[in-house]
Amino acid sequence: MAEPQLKVEGDLPSNSMDADKQIMDEPGAAQEATNIPANTNPPPTFPESQITNRIEPLWKLCDDRPRVQQVQINEEAAEHSRIYFEGVETILKEHSSEFISCETRLSEIAAIRKRKKDCEVRIGFLGGTGTGKSSLINALLQMKVLPRNEEVASTAVPVEVSYNTDEDAEHRFKATIEGISKAEFTKEVKNLFRNKELYNEGLEGEDDEIDVEAYQQMLTTIEKIKWVYPYLQNIDDIDDTSAEELLNEEYVQKMLDSMEEVQASSELQFAHDIKKYIESSKPKEGEDGAISLWPLVKVVRIYVKADILRCGIILVDLPGSHDTSAARVAVADNYRKNLTASVVCAPAVRAGSDRVAQELLGSVERRNMQLDGLYTSDSLFFVVTKIDDLMDYEAYIRDHENLQEANKKDMQTIQDKLWRISDLQKELKTRGPKQAKNERILESMRESQQKLAFQVGQILAAISPSGHKRKRVDDLTESEESALNATQRKQIQKLRDLTIKISVNDSLIQKGVNELYRMRDQKEILEADLLQAESRVIKSCIQNRAQIHATAARNEYERVRKMMGQEECEEPLEVFSVSADIFTRLSRGKAHEAQRKGFSTKADTGIPALRDALIAITWGTRQQITRSFNGDVESCHTRMKLWSADTSSEYKMMDEEKTIVESRMQAEIKKLEEAFSELHQDTHDEVNQVIEDNIYEILDKRTEGCALAAAKKITLDWCLVPWNTHEAINRNMGLWTSSRQADYDWNEDLVLKIIRAGIFLDDPLIKSWTNTFHKKRMELLKSYEIQVDKTVGDFVESILTSARDIHPAIDEALQSLRENILGLRTILKDEAATIFEDINTAAKEAHRTDIYEQCGEECGKGLFQRNKKAHKDHVKNEGGVTMYQRAGEAIREALDKVLEGLQEKFNSSYNAAITQLQEDLNIMVERHSADSVRTALSQDASRAKERLRQALQPYFEKLEKAWGIEPEIGNTEIDAPEQKVTAPTLEAEDEDIFDFNEDDWL
């Protein structure tokens, strides 16, 4: 490590006559030109106490608060820091022509920005097809961007969803689609035609058997590529085309080895445009030529402005395993090893016995999670989806005695309401038609009344005196009526009788109408009561089923942990029961539909609680990032104030004193360098020794034993696999789903013998692996951090002590730099965390080392009979100890690669930190130096420097004030728990946690 040197800032002008034309810089760049004697009429001074008199930032004083408040306070402080940097940068650029060192300050700000990391928390959604992963992600996003299908599995490719930072309104929704390689698709298509050619020729397989696996492979390929080629719907259809014709389709050529982009301003349009790249269901006729491109897609990355993504969450929708595309399998595996947390999904109707979910919790995926340090309750969630899918609550209650008594009252209420509703329906059914008939009769009577009234009106008009108002029926006198003929009198009487009858019937009908209204109102009340009672019963059933699933999942989780030799987890596995469909309905105001399914609030759907739990995962990372950034800004801020202050001082060191100070500082820095050199060497040696003792030695010991165990399985089990299945497995590098729907993963079978526990659940390597990379690694990091704190702390005290006897002003200047020097701890510990995480990353790569070797290439009749001998020969040679030795070497090589550069990385981080320290000390020394050239600024330079300081001062004050004022905590994220959230009970109050503003998040 090179010995650091203190350097004097600024170059002197070579010609004093041109001094006025030189760029003015502090300290004393114009001293020689103006011939101002040292310490003569110094301009006003700015004491160190004024420079260091700052408010202690709130973000440094909030460690006793709930975790989420700490995060918010730090993030708000980081936002103020960002604004501060923007303002300061503007001022520095404006004065860069006057002061060269403005560029130094600008470079420092740029370095801090570059050092600031983005929060990226990848959360993978795992589960079988049709488990509702896409619907769940849509609900969390509060958007419908991922395609979903009720009939078939919809997501066929890995999909990553992250926050869209593009502010263009036309690009609110964006996606990049990466196509698979041309070489891979060409191979798959040509294999299809080769197998079809052999099939058409009727070639028999081994021992006169038909190669059913080759036929199955053709079916699998056709089932996939028919979405790209709609005219290929069965195997025989390929006889009418060729591999070249398929591969030369324009849209196929365009997609292979490509990077497509989709952009839209509306959610609906974007969902439509992205669908063909993701969904495996059949497109609608006339929709882009009924072509789906997902078989040609490697991965889809979506960017949307969803609140849950603002804090750095990246949601990853992973399709099921056994994909025929090697590229998609590789992408999915890469996502799995880089996940921060995993969400295992299983539908409610079979969550307790879901095979895929159980496999994820208890087999290959579980071993990967364990070795990656993700098989913990902090990073694993079990989600029961589609909890609204309850067809017959009565049958469910009959099957669960514990619910019978609890729901006895509601069930009786339901029965009573149903009976009463049934009676009312019968009564309405009877009365309704009668009422309608009577109304029709009354209407007919009114029509007859109108006709009679007309006829009677003519009679009355005839007997009314000319020029007088026509008489009414009621105005007729007896004499007038008796003067009429019999027919006329009869018509008048008939009208009178009909009018009376209409009045009576109208009253009766109105009474009937009122009664019908009353009955219908009563029926509606009964139906509302019935809905409430049924909703409570259904909710009870949903809760009970959720509890059963949660218990089963937690028991399986603990069982596996116990089998792996891990201690009982302090926190149980978090299980969430959710309904994405009902949450969406409630979000759209369809509360009545939700209530029929047993849900009255959004909290009942489980989505808000799951969302809070996922956000809680980000707290640690967000706090670490913003705390580190704020610390860098604080150091930069202190340095900026010292640099911008006037350089004149009442005390200036003479050359001898300056030499002493510099000498003592160099001595202390040298001691610091030696201390860290020793610390880095010790840390390097400790890490290497831990891996040597706990990984390499056990790896060497297990190699032969694993090979022998594998040999027994290979010779006894694998040779019994049908020849055509065996050949198909070999063609696909150990991975195959047979025509009998049996899943084979021979590479996994081999790997689990050497490292992934498998049938050797007491294998010491699996325990040692997790203990080394997820416990001891963190212990070594913690030990390093403690040593950093102590070493830097000792250095600060030592350098203060060594300068104290020179002059109080020097002590005061160093005291002002105390926090900046102590800031070295943050820089070094942050870099160390990155270095130790690199070790973890290397470990993830190492345990995924493939060791599969084809166990035979011979073919021809009689292979089945020769199979056992072939396998014995295989395990005695390339497929035995040699193969496992190569695997062990590959694991060692992957780990050694990162270990070899360990000390270099430590030294690099130290050099970067010490460079900043040297600059701080340089400025301090120069500010108190009485060099004949650098004692004070010229009057013009001094005034320019004062203008710069005054321009910066408002930003200094604004930052200090902002950091010292407690921000308003209005974000409902505050209400989220400090640890992971427990799955909600369905009685929870409806708190719409999506209605909060997260604009303060960076």
Number of C-alpha atoms within 10 A of each C-alpha: 11 6 9 14 15 18 14 12 16 16 8 18 17 9 10 16 12 10 18 15 10 17 15 24 24 29 28 25 25 30 26 22 19 14 12 19 14 16 16 9 10 18 17 11 12 15 16 18 12 10 17 16 9 14 14 12 20 19 25 15 12 16 12 8 10 15 20 22 23 24 27 25 25 28 23 23 27 25 17 19 23 18 15 19 21 13 16 23 20 12 17 21 15 13 19 17 14 19 22 16 18 22 16 14 20 18 13 16 20 13 12 17 15 9 16 14 15 13 21 17 23 23 25 25 25 26 27 22 18 20 25 27 32 26 24 24 21 19 21 24 21 17 17 18 24 25 21 22 15 8 8 13 21 23 27 24 27 21 23 21 25 23 21 18 12 14 9 9 10 12 19 19 24 22 24 17 23 20 25 23 16 16 10 14 19 16 11 17 19 16 17 22 18 14 16 19 13 14 17 11 9 10 13 14 17 18 13 10 12 15 21 17 22 22 18 17 20 23 16 15 18 21 14 17 20 17 24 21 17 14 12 18 15 12 16 10 11 17 12 8 12 12 17 11 8 18 17 11 12 9 12 17 14 13 20 21 16 17 16 14 14 14 18 17 14 13 15 12 13 21 17 13 16 22 21 24 24 25 24 23 20 15 17 10 9 8 11 11 10 15 20 24 20 27 25 29 27 29 25 24 16 25 21 22 18 15 18 21 21 21 21 20 22 23 25 28 27 27 24 19 17 14 16 18 17 15 18 24 20 12 15 24 15 13 19 23 18 15 21 22 24 22 22 24 29 30 25 25 18 14 27 21 15 17 14 21 24 20 14 19 22 16 16 18 17 20 23 20 23 20 26 24 21 20 23 17 19 18 20 22 24 26 32 28 29 23 26 23 13 16 11 9 16 14 9 18 21 11 11 12 10 11 16 16 11 13 19 12 13 19 20 12 16 21 13 14 21 16 12 16 21 13 13 18 16 12 13 19 11 11 16 16 11 13 18 14 12 17 18 12 14 18 14 12 17 15 12 14 19 13 13 18 19 12 15 21 16 12 19 21 15 12 14 13 10 9 6 8 9 17 16 12 17 7 10 12 10 8 8 11 16 12 12 14 9 11 9 17 15 12 16 21 14 16 20 16 13 17 16 12 14 17 13 11 17 16 12 14 17 13 12 19 17 12 14 18 13 12 17 16 12 15 21 13 14 19 17 13 15 21 19 18 21 23 20 22 24 26 24 20 22 24 19 17 22 25 17 14 25 23 15 15 25 19 14 17 24 18 15 19 19 14 12 20 15 14 9 11 13 7 11 15 25 22 27 28 32 28 26 24 20 28 27 22 15 19 15 9 11 13 18 14 14 23 20 16 22 28 26 25 22 26 23 26 30 25 26 24 25 25 18 21 23 23 21 20 21 20 21 14 18 25 21 16 22 27 22 23 24 26 21 24 22 19 20 20 22 19 20 20 18 22 21 20 22 23 27 26 21 12 15 22 21 13 13 9 15 19 12 14 20 19 13 16 21 18 14 17 20 15 14 18 20 13 17 19 17 12 18 20 16 14 19 18 14 14 19 16 13 16 21 14 13 18 22 18 12 19 24 15 11 20 22 17 15 22 23 16 16 22 23 15 14 22 19 14 11 17 20 13 13 14 23 19 22 22 22 21 20 19 13 13 15 21 20 24 20 19 16 10 8 9 13 17 17 21 17 18 19 27 22 22 23 30 26 27 21 20 11 16 18 13 20 18 23 25 20 19 24 18 17 22 26 17 14 17 21 17 13 16 20 15 12 20 19 13 16 20 17 13 17 19 16 12 19 20 12 15 20 18 12 16 20 16 10 15 13 12 19 21 18 18 22 23 18 20 22 17 15 22 23 17 19 24 21 19 19 23 20 17 18 20 15 13 21 19 16 16 21 22 17 20 22 22 16 18 24 19 17 15 20 20 17 18 22 15 9 11 12 10 14 13 16 20 13 12 22 18 13 18 21 19 17 19 21 14 13 15 24 23 20 16 19 26 19 16 23 24 16 18 22 19 14 19 23 16 12 18 20 12 12 23 19 15 17 21 17 13 18 20 18 13 18 18 13 17 19 19 18 23 19 17 21 20 22 22 26 23 24 22 18 17 20 23 30 32 28 24 15 12 23 22 14 18 24 15 14 19 19 14 17 21 16 14 19 20 13 14 22 20 15 17 24 18 13 15 14 9 11 11 16 16 19 17 13 20 16 15 15 22 18 16 21 20 18 21 15 13 12 13 12 13 19 15 10 12 13 16 11 15 16 16
